[in-house]
Amino acid sequence: MPPDVLCDGLAKTFDGGVEAVRPLSVRFEGGHTTAVVGPSGCGKSTLLRLIAGLERPSAGRVEIGGLPPAETQRRGELAVAFQDPSLLPWRSVRGNIELALHLARRPVAAAHVEHLVRLVGLEGFADTRPAELSGGMRQRAAIARALVTEPELLLLDEPFAAVDELTRQQLAQDLPRIWEARGTTTILVTHSVNEAVMLSDRVIVLSPRPATVVADMAIDLPRPREPEMSRWPEFMASVDAVFAALSASMARNSLAIAAQ
């Protein structure tokens, strides 16, 4: 069963006193896609790293299906795709994708790997090394690597930021069908409000740093989501509501800074 993710009083202050995440409590519902949006530098990526167990919280806890992140990692049930693809330069695209299976102690299913290579638009580049790829192509390889283990929890940090607009639209159509079909719990960090509304069942809006939750909105749109839905009044109403929450939060933050 896809796990819930619980953040309970979760906070992070880095050495030097930089407060990135102020104590927050939120539950990400299992089997659903939740988008996290907020101003640049607000702590979105830090929150994702805390959930992944890649940062130690200063306070509070994270539970994935009732277990700590390290246990979910040990079982190979958690996958992350960050803005930096972090591909091994001496491995081909295929080799980098297969590495995720080796690390998760899963058998390599060649047909599954090739399917993902095609799905992310890298057909013909499976044997190519990262140095020979564009930034967008490396990012697509990293997305395929995150998906290949069929994780229970998928964490995506600006996964489409480096790809061109046409590819971005295609990936935004094709990839959700994979994690939705499996009921994967997916948490997506994005700067694009339109992308957040198009891909998610729910949007969480964070304040300027240090991050706190300022809005939590359900996105009640049918699936599958098609590009033409972006012109629907219901879609635009959701986009406007997210923008309004972001703007209100940034205005409050500016007033607080001015009052200091």
C-alpha positions in Angstrom: 0.0 0.0 0.0 1.5 3.4 -0.9 2.8 5.1 2.2 1.6 8.3 3.8 4.5 10.7 4.6 4.2 12.5 7.9 6.2 15.6 8.8 5.7 16.3 12.5 7.1 19.6 13.9 9.8 19.3 11.2 12.5 22.0 11.2 16.0 22.7 9.9 18.5 25.2 10.9 21.9 25.0 9.2 25.3 25.6 10.8 25.8 29.3 11.0 22.2 29.9 12.1 20.4 29.9 8.7 16.9 28.8 9.4 15.6 27.0 6.3 12.4 25.3 7.6 10.5 26.5 10.6 8.6 23.8 12.5 5.8 22.5 10.3 3.5 19.6 10.4 1.9 18.2 7.3 0.8 14.8 6.0 1.3 13.8 2.4 -1.4 11.3 1.5 -0.4 7.9 0.2 -1.0 7.2 -3.5 -1.5 10.9 -4.3 0.6 13.5 -6.0 1.3 16.6 -4.0 3.0 19.7 -5.4 5.0 22.0 -3.2 5.4 25.6 -4.4 7.0 28.7 -2.8 9.3 31.7 -3.5 12.8 31.0 -4.7 15.1 30.0 -1.8 12.2 29.5 0.6 13.3 26.0 1.7 11.4 23.7 -0.7 14.4 21.6 -1.7 15.5 21.4 2.0 12.1 20.0 2.9 12.4 17.4 0.1 15.9 16.4 1.4 14.5 16.1 4.9 11.8 13.8 3.7 14.4 11.7 1.8 16.6 11.4 4.8 19.4 13.3 3.1 19.3 16.0 5.8 19.0 15.5 9.5 16.2 17.6 11.0 17.0 20.2 13.7 13.7 19.3 15.3 10.7 17.1 14.6 10.5 13.9 12.6 9.7 12.4 9.3 7.8 9.1 9.0 7.2 7.2 5.7 4.5 4.7 6.2 5.3 4.8 9.9 9.0 4.2 9.4 12.0 6.5 9.3 13.3 7.5 5.8 16.4 5.4 6.3 14.3 2.2 6.4 12.4 3.2 3.3 15.7 3.8 1.5 17.1 0.4 2.8 14.1 -1.3 1.2 14.7 0.4 -2.1 11.2 2.0 -2.0 12.2 5.6 -2.2 13.6 7.4 -5.3 14.6 11.0 -5.8 15.2 13.1 -8.9 16.9 16.4 -8.1 17.6 19.4 -10.3 21.2 18.3 -10.6 21.0 14.9 -12.5 24.2 13.6 -10.7 24.8 10.9 -13.4 28.0 8.9 -13.2 30.1 10.2 -16.1 31.7 6.8 -16.9 28.3 5.1 -17.3 26.0 5.3 -20.3 22.4 6.4 -20.0 21.4 2.8 -19.8 24.1 2.1 -17.2 23.0 5.0 -15.0 19.4 3.8 -15.1 20.4 0.2 -14.3 22.6 1.4 -11.4 19.4 2.3 -9.5 18.3 -1.3 -9.8 21.6 -2.7 -8.7 21.6 -0.4 -5.6 18.1 -1.5 -4.8 19.1 -5.1 -5.2 16.5 -5.5 -8.0 17.0 -7.6 -11.1 17.7 -5.7 -14.3 14.8 -6.0 -16.7 16.2 -4.9 -20.0 12.8 -4.3 -21.6 11.7 -2.1 -18.7 14.9 0.0 -18.9 14.4 0.4 -22.7 10.8 1.4 -22.2 11.8 4.2 -19.9 14.6 5.3 -22.2 12.0 5.7 -25.0 9.4 7.3 -22.6 11.7 10.1 -21.6 12.7 10.8 -25.2 16.2 9.3 -25.2 15.8 6.6 -27.8 19.0 6.2 -29.7 21.1 7.6 -26.7 21.0 4.6 -24.4 24.7 4.0 -24.9 25.7 7.6 -24.7 27.7 9.0 -21.7 26.4 12.1 -19.9 29.2 14.4 -21.2 27.8 13.9 -24.7 24.2 14.9 -23.7 22.6 18.3 -23.2 21.5 19.4 -19.8 17.9 18.6 -20.6 18.8 15.1 -21.8 20.8 14.4 -18.6 17.8 15.5 -16.6 15.5 13.1 -18.6 18.0 10.3 -17.8 17.8 11.1 -14.1 14.0 11.0 -14.2 14.2 7.5 -15.9 16.6 6.4 -13.2 14.2 7.5 -10.5 11.3 5.7 -12.0 13.0 2.4 -12.9 12.8 0.8 -9.4 9.0 1.5 -9.3 9.3 3.2 -5.9 6.6 3.5 -3.4 7.6 7.1 -2.7 8.9 9.4 -5.5 10.4 12.8 -4.7 10.9 15.2 -7.6 12.7 18.5 -7.3 12.1 20.7 -10.4 12.3 17.6 -12.6 11.5 19.4 -15.9 13.4 22.6 -15.2 16.2 21.9 -17.7 14.2 20.5 -20.6 12.7 22.5 -23.5 9.1 23.5 -23.4 7.7 20.9 -25.9 9.5 18.1 -24.1 8.4 19.4 -20.7 4.7 19.3 -21.9 5.2 15.7 -23.2 6.9 14.5 -20.0 4.2 16.2 -17.9 1.6 14.1 -19.8 3.4 10.8 -20.0 5.2 10.4 -16.6 2.3 10.9 -14.3 0.5 8.0 -15.9 3.3 5.8 -14.7 3.2 6.8 -11.0 -0.6 7.1 -11.0 -1.0 3.6 -12.4 1.1 2.2 -9.6 -0.5 4.5 -7.0 2.9 5.9 -6.1 3.1 8.6 -3.4 4.6 11.5 -5.3 5.9 14.8 -3.9 6.8 17.4 -6.6 8.7 20.6 -5.9 8.2 23.1 -8.7 8.4 26.9 -9.4 5.7 26.6 -12.0 2.2 27.1 -10.6 0.6 25.9 -13.8 2.7 22.7 -13.6 1.8 22.2 -10.0 -2.0 22.4 -10.8 -1.7 20.3 -13.9 0.2 17.4 -12.2 -1.1 17.3 -8.6 -4.0 16.3 -6.5 -3.0 18.9 -3.9 -0.8 22.0 -3.8 1.0 23.1 -0.6 2.2 26.7 -0.6 5.2 27.6 1.5 6.2 31.0 2.8 9.4 32.8 2.1 12.3 31.4 4.2 12.1 30.0 6.7 9.5 27.8 5.1 6.1 27.3 6.8 2.9 26.1 5.2 0.6 29.1 4.3 -1.9 27.3 2.2 -3.0 23.7 1.4 -5.3 23.4 -1.6 -7.0 20.4 -3.1 -7.0 20.3 -7.0 -10.3 18.8 -8.0 -9.7 18.1 -11.7 -10.3 14.8 -13.6 -7.5 12.5 -14.8 -5.9 12.0 -17.1 -4.9 15.6 -17.4 -4.6 16.8 -21.0 -2.9 20.1 -22.1 -6.2 21.6 -23.2 -7.4 21.5 -19.6 -5.1 24.5 -18.9 -7.8 26.6 -20.6 -10.6 25.4 -18.4 -12.1 27.9 -16.0 -11.7 25.4 -13.2 -8.0 25.1 -13.9 -7.4 28.8 -14.1 -9.3 29.3 -10.8 -6.9 26.9 -9.1 -3.9 28.7 -10.6 -5.2 32.0 -9.4 -5.8 30.7 -5.9 -2.3 29.4 -5.6 -0.9 32.7 -6.9 -3.0 34.6 -4.5 -1.7 32.6 -1.6 1.9 33.1 -2.7 1.4 36.8 -3.2 -0.3 37.3 0.2 2.5 35.4 2.0 5.2 37.4 0.3 3.4 40.7 1.2 3.2 39.6 4.8 6.9 38.8 4.8 7.8 42.2 3.3 5.7 43.9 6.0 7.4 41.9 8.7 10.9 42.8 7.4 10.0 46.5 7.1 8.8 46.5 10.7 12.1 45.2 12.0 
